[in-house]
Amino acid sequence: MNKSEMIEAIAAEADVPKAQAGRVLDAMVSVVGNALAEGQQVSMVGFGTFLVRERPARSGRNPRTGDTIEIAASKTPSFKAGKALKDKVN
């Protein structure tokens, strides 16, 4: 499902115009992104939790040359599915 298909599904499910559903989806993505950028986690009971995970620095290998390189520590967004979502998928 891509973004436009999701907007159509939200509009149909909530019985609202597609334009309004699009604004709501954009706002949700923005709010979650801003919260993660501030180091917060976003929990939605029954759906899951968006959080930031720390990746430690590590050694890697350049596939082209085979040289060993150092990969810097980084932060990455992550999603942990809630029980209700897991049960729905299974």
C-alpha positions in Angstrom: 0.0 0.0 0.0 1.4 3.4 -1.0 0.6 6.8 0.5 -2.2 7.6 -2.0 -3.8 4.2 -1.4 -3.6 4.7 2.4 -5.2 8.2 2.1 -8.1 6.6 0.1 -8.5 3.8 2.8 -8.4 6.4 5.6 -11.0 8.5 3.8 -13.3 5.6 3.3 -12.9 4.2 6.9 -13.4 7.6 8.6 -16.0 8.8 6.0 -14.1 12.1 5.4 -12.9 13.7 2.2 -9.6 12.5 0.7 -8.0 16.0 1.1 -8.7 15.9 4.9 -7.5 12.4 5.2 -4.3 13.4 3.4 -3.7 16.3 5.8 -4.3 14.1 8.8 -1.8 11.5 7.5 0.8 14.2 6.8 0.3 15.6 10.3 0.7 12.2 11.9 4.0 11.6 10.0 5.2 15.0 11.0 4.3 14.7 14.6 5.9 11.2 14.9 9.1 12.5 13.1 9.4 15.5 15.3 9.0 13.5 18.5 11.7 11.0 17.3 14.0 13.9 16.4 13.6 15.2 20.0 14.6 11.7 21.4 11.0 10.8 22.5 9.2 7.6 21.7 5.6 7.5 20.4 3.4 4.7 21.8 0.0 3.9 20.4 -1.7 1.2 22.5 -2.8 -1.7 20.3 -0.7 -0.5 17.4 2.9 -0.2 18.4 5.8 2.1 19.4 8.0 4.3 17.3 11.4 4.8 18.9 15.0 5.7 18.1 17.6 3.0 18.4 21.3 3.6 18.9 23.7 1.8 16.6 27.2 1.6 18.0 30.3 2.3 16.0 31.7 -0.8 14.3 34.2 -2.1 11.8 33.1 -2.9 8.3 34.5 -3.8 5.0 34.5 -1.9 1.7 33.0 -4.4 -0.7 34.8 -2.9 -3.7 38.3 -2.8 -2.3 38.1 -5.2 0.7 39.6 -2.5 3.0 38.5 -2.4 6.6 36.7 0.8 7.4 35.2 2.3 10.6 31.5 2.9 10.5 30.4 5.7 12.9 27.8 5.3 15.6 24.3 6.4 14.4 20.7 6.7 15.5 17.9 5.0 13.4 14.1 5.1 13.7 12.5 1.9 14.6 9.0 0.4 15.1 8.0 -2.2 17.6 4.6 -3.7 16.8 2.1 -4.0 19.7 0.3 -7.2 20.7 -3.0 -6.3 18.9 -1.2 -5.6 15.7 0.8 -8.8 15.9 -2.4 -10.8 16.6 -4.1 -9.2 13.6 -1.3 -10.2 11.3 -1.2 -13.8 12.5 
